[in-house]
């Protein structure tokens, strides 16, 4: 009778119970962002280390929410022989002649997601995340990565990411949700970052500091799924703190884009900053530069919709003048001048400027994205080198009980995009969902009670006829009732058999140098 009760419970309450027990049993996949040797221990770049092809060619990929396909740079773009500085700047370069599992493809026959802007060649090959995590036949493109056209290889975290879908289908992660702390790429306090697929690392999150926002629609004007309203920007300290919005105030919508190296504000804000700091961009860069002593104590404060505010001290956003040497290593060239890592677009047309919060903003904020729930969350990041063991919290939908699967860290605030508010709509949706759940649950229990009453009555009748019912429920529990979650039939990925184990690396692994960067940082 116990087996029959389980069968009836699954049948009546069942669809969400079965779905939640499938890939949700898989642990989140943790990928470190660090300095990586991407060219025979010569060129060093900062990113998520992944191996592509057979044997592996090593890349340092920069996560990007504006990309939907894994993007690599081609070796031809760095010359022959390849220039180490170019290789480091690119996060590694791809040579298809060195991979025995490379398969070129026509765009029309390619099994990736919708083509990203700037892609110029399409192919498939093996991708290795670790010694045990591998994806055969992953769709890959050649072309620059990132929303700002950066040349570094890109790891796609967009809403239609072919990599996230392939990871879930290959049972490497429980879901396409992810948590990300970019790490610290500043000169004097470097720390490795971490990308968690299918969950987040709660050891990096300040409890109770979260704020939620809806996933936005991607358009030509705003080509990013993570959008927020900036309601205030101030620069300075104490009585000298000034608003970059001027006396008229206002707000603007910006992208949160992990691959962007700098702050991009509207031209009006940049013009006010130019006046305050008396600084300009240099001919070879697009960001503000100034004497470090003139901005030594200036704080940058950015406030988002709903009052979520982040304060950046000089060491958080001002970098000394750095250059890349012939071996692709970054070094301090001049410590007396500072790069504010804020784009000087004061003379540009506002219609042609896409505001962005990137790497330096994410240094102080932890990002959690769940496309299936149509929301993302930001929280204050616990910075610095890891002082506690990682605590990976899975994020997997659908779930049996939404009330219990929302972590206490992420259950308080709501944000909005544009001028309207989503709080009343959210409350209405939640009220309807609760009412529906109560009614559905009551109906289900009533149905179960009726079935049990009928079964007990039928069981007495069978016993009176000398028959035994006790063995029949085992035959009713068909092996077709499984606890697996399959991808929808529309998925375009056909994964081949796993490749042979990764070859062992020579030497002691990547050297930790100063993080590779371009001059804009």
Secondary structure, DSSP 8 states (H G I E B T S, - for coil): -HHHHHHHHHHHHHHHHHHHTSGGGS--EEEEEEEEEEETTTEEEEEEEEEETTTTEEEEEEEETT-SSEEEEEGGGGTTTT-HHHHHHHTSEE-GGG-TT-EEE-GGG--SSS--TT--EEEEEEEESSSS-EEEEEEEEES--STT--SS-EEE-STT-HHHHHHHHTTSSS-S-EEEE--B-SSSS-B-EEEEETEEEGGGB-TT--EEEE-----SSS--S-EEEEEEEEEESGGG-EETT-TT---EEEEE-TT--SBB--HHHHHHHHHHHT-EE-TT-SEEEEEGGGGTT-EEEEEETTS-EEEE-HHHH-EEEEEE-TTS-EEEEEEEEEEEEEE--TTS-GGG---EE-HHHHHSEEEEEEGGGTEEEEEEB--SS--S---EEE--SS-S-HHHHS-GGGSS-B--SSSS--HHHHHHHHHHHHHHHHHHHHHHHHHHHHHHHHHHHHHHHHHHTT---TTHHHHHS-TT--------TT---------------STT-----S----TT-
